[in-house]
Structure formats: C-alpha cells, structure tokens
Amino acid sequence: MHFEAQGQWTEARRAWQSELIQDPKNLGARYHLAQLLEKAGHPSDAQALYEKNIHMGRHLNTTIALAQLYSKQGERAQTIKLLKQATKDFRNEAVPWYLLAELSLQDKQRSQAEYYFKKSLKADPMNAFAYLRYAQFLSTKKQHSQAIKYAKKTLRLQKECAPCWRIYGDISGAAGNPKTALQAYQHSLAIEPNSGTRQHLIDTLKQLGKHQRAARMQQALNAWKKNNTQ
C-alpha cells in the first residue's frame, strides 16, 4: 500500500503477488491486486481475482467491486444476483441494499428502490452514506423536509465529509433554502477545495442576489480551470 501511495504501481503489483504466493488465502491481498489491475485497464484479470475471492470466502469489498464491474460490463442479472446474495452474507451491511436501490432507480422502479433504501438503513443504522443516498432519493421525490432530515443524520455521522456537505447543500437548495445551501457549500470547501462545489456556491450567490461577489469568484474559478487544463 505504501508503493501504491507513492504511485509505484509495478512495485505494488509485485508486492501483492508475493504476498499471495506466501498466503494464498489472503482475501485482502487478492482484492487489492485486483483493484490495481482494474485501474490499470485489465478488467478481465481483475474479475478473475474477484471471483476467486468470492469462491474462497466472504469479503465485502470484493463483492461490491465485482458487482460494480459486472454492472460496467452490462451484466445486469449477475450484478443483482451477487448483491442479493451479499444482503444474506453481510446482514449488518447497508451497501448491498442501497446499491440494489440504485439499480431499481435505473429501471424506474421507485417503490422497489424505496424498499431497498429502507432495508439499508435497517441493516446498518450507523452507515452515513445509506442516509445520504436515501436523502437524495427523497429530494428527487420533492419530499424536502424528509430529505433534509436524513441528510442531517449523515452529517452527524460524517462531520468531515466534504461531498456529504455538498450534497446537503444541493438538497437544501432544491428545498428552497439557498442560505443553508450556501453555508453547506462553504463548509464543504473548507474541508476540501473542489471546483464543482465552488461552482455550486457561485450559482447560489447569484440566486441570493450577490452578483458582484459571484462574478469575482467565477472569474477566479475560470482562470484556475484554464491554468489547470493547459
């Protein structure tokens, strides 16, 4: 993992492979090697490693990674089958449930999606991202007060999550609370600078009638984007 952090991908691959030679039952090592291969553009090799892990034992990260890989490949039935099995193998985990919910949303099965979202919250009441995804779903249904309620639960569990604050800002904005949205975007940016969040903040400033400040920030953002794309 030190090699990966340093961007030394060949050394990282060799280290994971060496670990598996010494301990073929190390599911974590096989998962990390598969992740590395997938990022390097070798999905079939990664898939073989993920599938071997699944056959050898239970490993949540492997299950989720394999489901996402199946989904990218358009293998819908395989994805759903794997996630449904994961809800049985990992009864106290929210992730398989909310991924099933998002697949249902893609199929426009909103009632089924809501059922899966609620199952995710029941499976793991401490999973902040389960609350966040359900909040986003409620926001799309224009159930704004409920969406804000669940988004706030996310923030109580993940106070330093920049994307969580940004999404809370989006939900607040959709609910007609631009001042709250502005504060949320500012909080997100204080944790982690992000050009997308900054654009949301600029748009909210315009909505609040603060056009001069928005124009200055937009000019600075445009200059930054130009310098970082050359």
JOZI-V236297 format. One record per backbone hydrogen bond with DSSP energy under -0.5 kcal/mol. NH is the residue of the N-H (numbers start at 1). CO is the residue of the C=O. E is the energy in kcal/mol with one decimal. If there is no record, write none. Layout:
nh & co & e
NH & CO & E
NH & CO & E
This chain:
nh & co & e
5 & 1 & -2.3
6 & 2 & -1.5
7 & 4 & -1.5
8 & 3 & -2.8
9 & 7 & -1.4
12 & 8 & -2.1
13 & 9 & -2.7
14 & 10 & -2.4
15 & 11 & -2.1
16 & 12 & -2.4
17 & 13 & -2.5
18 & 14 & -2.4
19 & 15 & -2.1
20 & 16 & -2.1
21 & 17 & -1.7
22 & 18 & -1.8
23 & 19 & -2.6
26 & 23 & -2.0
27 & 25 & -1.4
30 & 26 & -1.9
31 & 27 & -2.3
32 & 28 & -2.4
33 & 29 & -2.3
34 & 30 & -2.3
35 & 31 & -2.5
36 & 32 & -2.2
37 & 33 & -2.3
38 & 34 & -2.6
39 & 35 & -2.4
40 & 36 & -1.5
41 & 38 & -1.5
42 & 37 & -2.4
46 & 42 & -2.1
47 & 43 & -2.9
48 & 44 & -2.0
49 & 45 & -1.7
50 & 46 & -2.7
51 & 47 & -2.9
52 & 48 & -1.8
53 & 49 & -2.2
54 & 50 & -2.2
55 & 51 & -1.9
56 & 52 & -1.5
57 & 53 & -2.0
59 & 57 & -0.5
63 & 59 & -2.2
64 & 60 & -2.6
65 & 61 & -2.4
66 & 62 & -2.7
67 & 63 & -2.3
68 & 64 & -2.4
69 & 65 & -1.9
70 & 66 & -2.8
71 & 67 & -2.3
72 & 68 & -2.1
73 & 69 & -1.6
74 & 71 & -1.4
75 & 70 & -2.6
76 & 74 & -1.7
79 & 75 & -2.1
80 & 76 & -2.5
81 & 77 & -2.5
82 & 78 & -2.3
83 & 79 & -2.3
84 & 80 & -2.6
85 & 81 & -1.9
86 & 82 & -1.8
87 & 83 & -1.6
88 & 84 & -0.7
88 & 85 & -0.8
89 & 85 & -2.4
90 & 86 & -2.8
93 & 90 & -1.7
98 & 94 & -2.2
99 & 95 & -2.1
100 & 96 & -1.8
101 & 97 & -2.0
102 & 98 & -1.8
103 & 99 & -1.8
104 & 100 & -2.1
105 & 101 & -2.0
106 & 102 & -1.8
107 & 103 & -1.3
108 & 105 & -1.7
109 & 104 & -3.1
110 & 108 & -1.0
113 & 109 & -2.3
114 & 110 & -2.4
115 & 111 & -1.9
116 & 112 & -2.2
117 & 113 & -2.6
118 & 114 & -2.3
119 & 115 & -1.9
120 & 116 & -2.0
121 & 117 & -1.7
122 & 118 & -1.9
123 & 119 & -2.4
124 & 120 & -1.8
127 & 124 & -1.9
128 & 126 & -1.0
130 & 127 & -0.7
131 & 127 & -1.2
132 & 128 & -2.0
133 & 129 & -2.4
134 & 130 & -1.8
135 & 131 & -2.5
136 & 132 & -2.3
137 & 133 & -2.0
138 & 134 & -2.6
139 & 135 & -2.2
140 & 136 & -1.9
141 & 137 & -1.1
142 & 139 & -1.6
143 & 138 & -2.6
144 & 142 & -1.4
147 & 143 & -2.3
148 & 144 & -2.6
149 & 145 & -1.9
150 & 146 & -2.2
151 & 147 & -2.2
152 & 148 & -2.3
153 & 149 & -1.2
154 & 150 & -1.6
155 & 151 & -1.8
156 & 152 & -1.7
157 & 153 & -1.2
157 & 154 & -0.6
158 & 154 & -2.4
161 & 158 & -1.3
162 & 160 & -0.9
165 & 161 & -1.8
166 & 162 & -2.2
167 & 163 & -2.5
168 & 164 & -2.2
169 & 165 & -2.1
170 & 166 & -2.2
171 & 167 & -2.7
172 & 168 & -2.5
173 & 169 & -2.6
174 & 170 & -2.4
175 & 171 & -1.4
176 & 173 & -1.5
177 & 172 & -2.7
181 & 177 & -2.2
182 & 178 & -2.7
183 & 179 & -2.0
184 & 180 & -2.2
185 & 181 & -2.5
186 & 182 & -2.3
187 & 183 & -2.2
188 & 184 & -2.4
189 & 185 & -2.5
190 & 186 & -1.8
191 & 187 & -1.3
192 & 188 & -2.6
198 & 194 & -2.3
199 & 195 & -2.0
200 & 196 & -1.9
201 & 197 & -2.3
202 & 198 & -2.4
203 & 199 & -2.5
204 & 200 & -1.9
205 & 201 & -2.3
206 & 202 & -2.0
207 & 203 & -1.8
208 & 204 & -1.8
209 & 206 & -1.5
210 & 205 & -2.7
211 & 209 & -1.4
214 & 210 & -2.0
215 & 211 & -2.6
216 & 212 & -2.2
217 & 213 & -2.2
218 & 214 & -2.5
219 & 215 & -2.3
220 & 216 & -2.1
221 & 217 & -2.5
222 & 218 & -2.7
223 & 219 & -2.1
224 & 220 & -2.1
225 & 221 & -2.5
226 & 222 & -2.3
227 & 223 & -2.3
228 & 224 & -1.6
229 & 226 & -0.8
230 & 226 & -0.6
